[in-house]
């Protein structure tokens, strides 16, 4: 019997739904189901009646719920007591690129704050080089990077992946391209919006184009924009097309504001990394946040 199994069980009871429990825990629905099945097998009883329209708790499930709540509450009290009385940080500084800070971390931090409501969290947008520098100088506790750096003092853990895509306004001309077929070369003849680089941004989009043999000087550049949100808005208004990370544009595409052109290219996918100082490996909050990031990126919707 593990805490994650009990947490899954409690969430299903509270939400009367496996899918809602999965969303609450940043897990896939099959993972939540597997946790519950493991408990049922270990306890030799049925915890839920799955034959009705809504998930109903059995009598045995009601009994376990009381114990499970007490166990989880006691665990949380122990965390708070030892973190408060020990050397554990009550604040965290997270540094990294805009993809992690804007499009990955908000959901994760919502869950994290439920466990550590008294922890102050600061987010600082930096490119990979400056994120590493902040970790080494102890200005940041956890870094989010788009590549692995050879730094012996730091531990790097892959927590997800992303890829570059071309985005275009949701207009008939581009919808026809999606339906009838397209090439990257053909797309690059369109008016193009490039990312304006600063000391705090990565060169991922520009590097992606150059690595695939595209001379940026040959593009019909409609604008150079620093902020990803402004870039997306400009594309949706018809100013041009752009290369952006998939994680940054998924929600707008689901809403119908943008079209996504996936690119069948080698080395398009990149691994996303968490990094922290090796001397901090024993810190409970860093371990929890790392686990939440990995679980988040294992969900079915990503």
N, C-alpha and C positions, 0 to 999 in steps of 0.2 A: 504494500500500500504506500503510494507516494503522494507528496503534496500536490503535484500537478494533476494526478488522477482525481484527488479530492476536490481540487479547485474546479476542474472540468465538471464533475458531478454537481457541485454546488451551483455553478452557473447555469447548468441545464435546468435544475430545479427552480431557480429564481426567475429564469426567462421563459420556462415552459417550451423551450425550443433548442435543438442542437445547433441550428444555424446561427441563432442570436448569441448563444454561448460562445461559439467559435469566433464570431466577430468581436465579442467583448475581450477574448483572450488573445486575439491576434493569431489564431491557429486555423487550420483547415477543418472543415466539418468532419472528415474521416478521422483526423487525429483526435478530436474530442470524443467521437464515437468509440474509438479504440481505447481511450482512457476509461470510459464507462464500462465497456465490455471487460476490460482487465479487472476492474473492481468486482463486477458481477461474478467472474470466474473465481476470483480469490475468495469471495464471501459466499459462493455457492447459492446465490439468490438473484432474483430479478429486481432491478431497481426502478425500472420504468415500464409502463404499459405503452408500447409503440403501435398498438393496433387501432387506437382511436385517432380522430383528426388532430387533436392536440396531444402533446406529450404529457402523460399523467404519471405522477409518482406513486409507486406501490407502497404498501404498508411497511415493507422492509426498507424501502427508500426513504420514507419519512423518518424512520428510526436512525438510519445512517446520517441523514441530513443534520440532525442535532449534534451528533458526535463530530461530523466533518466541520461544521461551523466552529465548534469549540476548538478543534485542533488548528484550524487556519487562523482563528483569532489569537490563539496562544502563540503561534509562530510569528505573527505580525508584532505582537507585544514583545517577544524576545528580540526581534530585529531592532525595534525602536529602543529597547533598553540598552542593548549592547552597543548600538551605534551611538547613542547619546552618551554612554559612559566611557567609551573607548576613544581611539584615535581616528575613528571613521569620519570622513568629511561630512559636513552638513550643507555643503554647497558643491556644485559641479560646474566647471566651465567646459563647454563642448565647442570645438572648432572644426570647421570643415567646409566643403564646397556647398554651393547653393542647392544642389540636388538633394543632398542629405538633409540639410537644415530646413529647406522649404517644403519638401515633398515626402520625406520619409519620417523625420523625427516628430512632427506634431502629433501623429496618432500614437506613436510609441510613448512619448512623454506624458500623454493623457493617462495611459495605463500605469506608467512609472510613478506618477504623482499620487495615485491612489494608494501606493505602498509607502511612499516617502513624501507625504504632503508638506513636511517642514523643510524639505531640501530646496535651497535656492539654486536655480539653474540659469546659466547665462549661455547664449548662443552667439558665436562670433564667426562670421563668414571669412574664410581665408582659402587661398589655393593650397595645394598639397605641400609645397616647399615651406610655406609660412606656418602651416599646421604642424609640421614636424618640428619646426623651430620653437613654436609655442609649447609643444610637449616637452622638448628637451630643456627649456628654460623654466618649466613648471608654471607657465602662464595658462596652460590648458590641461585638463585631466583626461579627456578622451577626444580623439581625432577621427574624422570621417574623410577618407581619401579615395580618389578614383584610381590609384595605382599603388603598388607595393614599393616601398623605399628600402634601401639597404642601410638600415640604421640599427646597430647591435643593441643599443640601449632600449629599443622599443619592441613590443610584441604586436604583430599584425595578424588580424583574424578576418578572413573573408566572411562577409555577412549578407551578400546578395550580388546581383549583377544587373547591368543595364546595357542598353544599346542605343546607338544614334539612329534617328529616323528623320525623314523630311516631312515637314508639316506644311499644309496649304489651306487657304480659305475654303470653306464648304460651299463651293459654287459649281454650277453645272459643268464648266469646262474641266475642272479637276476631278469631279465625280466621274466624268467620262474616261479620264485617264486611268482612274482606279479600276474601272470596269473593263476597259479594253487593253490594258497593259501599258507599262511604262519602263523607262530605263533611267538610271541616275544621270547619264549624259543628257538625256532629253529634259529632265527636270532642271538641270543647271543652266539651261538656256532661259529660264524664267527670271524675272526680277528677284533678287536675292537679298535677304536681310542677314547681315553678319553680326557676330557678337563683338561688341567693343570691349577690348581687354583692359583691365586695370591690375594693380598689384594683388588684388584679392580674388581674381577670377582665374580659372583654368583655361587652357587653350584647347580643350577637347574638341570643340567643333571645328576649329581651324586645322588642328592636327589631323583630325579624321579626314577632311577633304584633301589635305596635302599628301597623306599616306596613301590615298587612292589616286594619286597622280593628277590632282586638280590644281591648276595654277589660280590662286585667288585673284590675280590681276585680270584674268580673262572673264570673270563673272560680271554680270550686270548688277552692280550693287545699288540697291534702292535705299539702304540705310545701314548704319552701324549703331547698334543699341546695346547698352550694358545690361539692363535688367531683363531677366527672362520673362517676367510677367508682361512687361511692355512689348517685348518681342512677340509673344503669343497674341496679344491684343492687336498689334500691327498686322500680323499675318491674317487674323480673322477678319480684319477690316479690308483686306485685299491689297495691302502695300507690296506684298511679295511672299516668297516662300522662305523657309529656313531649315537648317539642321539643328535639332535639339535632342536631348536625352529623352527616351521614352517615358521615364518616370515623371518628367516635368510636364507632359502633355496628355497623359492618359485621361484625366478627368475632363478636360475640355473636349477631347474627342468623343467621350461617352455622351456628353451633353449636346453634341452635334455642332459645336463651334468651330472645330478644326477637322481636317482630314489627315490621316497618317499614311504615309507611303513607307512601307517596310523595305529595307534594302538587303538583297541577297548578296552579301559581300563577306569575304574572309576577314577575320579579325575585327568584326564590327562590335562584338560583345565585349564589355569590359567588366572586370571583377571589382566590386566595391569592398573597401577594407575599413575595419575599425583598428585604431592604434592607441596604445597606452604604454606608459613606462613599465618596464619589467619589475621595478621595485614596488609597483602598486598592484601587482597581480592578486594580492590577498584581500583587496578591498571589496566588501560585499556589494556595495551599491554599483560599482563598475561591473562586477560580474553579472548582477541582475540586469543592468541596462544592456550589456552585451547580449545576454540571452534573449531579451525582448526584441532586439534588432534582428537577430537570426530567425526567431520565430515569426516576426512580422513578414520577413521576406520569403518565408516558406509557405505563406498562405496561398490558396488557390487563385486569388484574384490578381496576383502579381506574376 
